Amino acid sequence: MRKPRDFDAELKSLEDKAKTLKDRKVRQLGELVIATGADALDIDTLAGGLLDLADAGNAARKEGWRKRGTGFFRGGKDGVPPSAGGEQ
């Protein structure tokens, strides 16, 4: 005979895993803000820039941002802001 599943324990485990993933995402976003030098911006400017980015409908503009971000993560010169050690 099969052992009955403990749905409560499985649900608790999934909730814990979701919380861990959310916490890691928040931490990584904070690290990204610091790594890009965006922590030097005041909170209103940073929020406005992120809102503008989220609302941007121009596919070519988004592709340019994506390429620059890829360069940043690969250590390329194009993606590194001046405050992070790039040329000014």
Kinemage of the C-alpha trace (Angstrom):
@kinemage 1
@onewidth
@group {chain A} dominant
@subgroup {mainchain}
@vectorlist {calphas} color= white
{ca met a 1} P 0.000 0.000 0.000
{ca arg a 2} L 1.215 3.493 -0.853
{ca lys a 3} L 2.181 5.895 1.850
{ca pro a 4} L -0.184 8.908 1.891
{ca arg a 5} L 1.335 12.239 0.857
{ca asp a 6} L 1.741 14.965 3.426
{ca phe a 7} L 0.364 17.888 1.456
{ca asp a 8} L 0.875 20.327 4.317
{ca ala a 9} L 4.578 19.486 4.547
{ca glu a 10} L 4.981 19.733 0.760
{ca leu a 11} L 3.196 23.093 0.701
{ca lys a 12} L 5.375 24.387 3.552
{ca ser a 13} L 8.486 23.240 1.689
{ca leu a 14} L 7.375 25.011 -1.493
{ca glu a 15} L 6.571 28.197 0.429
{ca asp a 16} L 10.013 28.120 2.056
{ca lys a 17} L 11.662 27.614 -1.320
{ca ala a 18} L 9.669 30.506 -2.842
{ca lys a 19} L 10.702 32.791 0.032
{ca thr a 20} L 14.346 31.800 -0.389
{ca leu a 21} L 14.195 32.540 -4.135
{ca lys a 22} L 12.505 35.901 -3.539
{ca asp a 23} L 15.103 36.863 -0.932
{ca arg a 24} L 17.918 35.890 -3.297
{ca lys a 25} L 16.357 37.948 -6.111
{ca val a 26} L 16.096 41.029 -3.893
{ca arg a 27} L 19.712 40.599 -2.735
{ca gln a 28} L 20.940 40.198 -6.325
{ca leu a 29} L 19.042 43.313 -7.435
{ca gly a 30} L 20.705 45.265 -4.628
{ca glu a 31} L 24.103 43.933 -5.647
{ca leu a 32} L 23.388 44.917 -9.250
{ca val a 33} L 22.474 48.465 -8.243
{ca ile a 34} L 25.751 48.754 -6.340
{ca ala a 35} L 27.856 47.122 -9.082
{ca thr a 36} L 26.520 49.490 -11.740
{ca gly a 37} L 27.121 52.558 -9.595
{ca ala a 38} L 23.387 53.325 -9.496
{ca asp a 39} L 23.520 53.476 -5.706
{ca ala a 40} L 24.991 56.965 -6.122
{ca leu a 41} L 21.650 58.162 -7.540
{ca asp a 42} L 18.935 59.444 -5.269
{ca ile a 43} L 16.024 57.032 -4.878
{ca asp a 44} L 13.590 59.174 -6.903
{ca thr a 45} L 15.928 59.340 -9.897
{ca leu a 46} L 16.624 55.620 -9.757
{ca ala a 47} L 12.907 54.780 -9.506
{ca gly a 48} L 12.099 57.148 -12.384
{ca gly a 49} L 14.752 55.583 -14.579
{ca leu a 50} L 13.534 52.078 -13.834
{ca leu a 51} L 9.932 53.088 -14.528
{ca asp a 52} L 11.003 54.625 -17.842
{ca leu a 53} L 12.844 51.435 -18.703
{ca ala a 54} L 9.850 49.270 -17.819
{ca asp a 55} L 7.519 51.450 -19.919
{ca ala a 56} L 9.795 51.669 -22.952
{ca gly a 57} L 8.048 50.263 -25.974
{ca asn a 58} L 10.859 50.780 -28.493
{ca ala a 59} L 12.297 47.353 -29.298
{ca ala a 60} L 15.521 48.770 -30.764
{ca arg a 61} L 16.122 50.806 -27.617
{ca lys a 62} L 15.558 47.762 -25.404
{ca glu a 63} L 17.929 45.721 -27.578
{ca gly a 64} L 20.612 48.383 -27.100
{ca trp a 65} L 20.138 48.191 -23.338
{ca arg a 66} L 20.277 44.393 -23.453
{ca lys a 67} L 23.564 44.462 -25.391
{ca arg a 68} L 25.055 46.982 -22.988
{ca gly a 69} L 23.970 44.832 -20.038
{ca thr a 70} L 25.509 41.761 -21.622
{ca gly a 71} L 28.754 43.696 -22.053
{ca phe a 72} L 28.629 44.724 -18.400
{ca phe a 73} L 28.292 41.148 -17.188
{ca arg a 74} L 31.048 39.954 -19.495
{ca gly a 75} L 33.344 42.672 -18.231
{ca gly a 76} L 33.268 44.607 -21.479
{ca lys a 77} L 34.181 48.254 -21.731
{ca asp a 78} L 30.773 49.302 -23.131
{ca gly a 79} L 28.765 48.123 -20.143
{ca val a 80} L 30.921 49.533 -17.342
{ca pro a 81} L 29.770 52.890 -15.961
{ca pro a 82} L 32.420 55.484 -15.093
{ca ser a 83} L 31.781 55.037 -11.366
{ca ala a 84} L 32.588 51.322 -11.695
{ca gly a 85} L 36.062 51.838 -13.082
{ca gly a 86} L 35.408 52.542 -16.759
{ca glu a 87} L 36.712 55.484 -18.760
{ca gln a 88} L 35.015 58.841 -18.324
